[in-house]
Amino acid sequence: MFNIRVERVVKKHISDVFEMLVAHEDYGQLPGIKSARLLESGREERNGEGALREVDLGALVFQERITHFERPYQIDYRIESSKPLPVRHDLGEIKLSEEGEFTRVVWASKGHIQIPLLGHLLFDKLFNKQGAAGFHSVLKSIERR
């Protein structure tokens, strides 16, 4: 099982951080992300609850559904499909809180790469390491903008 949790204070206002996290069309400018596109719009907001996005990391492409959207405090998502590695995704959440004029972000993702033996022994550990590095990198990039 992979279990990623990254916590960081971003030196930006909470509404700015939230907007950068939901703006899928700008994901290609973030490190480690080749591109992202909206497959289905959300119910009340284009990138809000119900939205389905495809995120291309180069080596991995996944489709994530926004399952909870509370502006500007929380975005929950679930990976519905992925290739070439099949992922069972149990938790994806990004929680934001104000810390003075800055924003504390807690980003968590849990699941399992569904390849017998190798999924647990190799890919889950790799996903933990690469996922944490990727989340940190995205938040650093948001702070620099």
Secondary structure, 3 states (H helix, E strand, C coil): CEEEEEEEEECCCHHHHHHHHHCHHHHHHCCCCCEEEEEECCCCCCCCCCCEEEEECCCCEEEEEEEEEECCCEEEEEEEEEECCCEEEEEEEEEEEEECCEEEEEEEEEEEECCCCHHHHHHHHHHHHHHHHHHHHHHHHHHHC
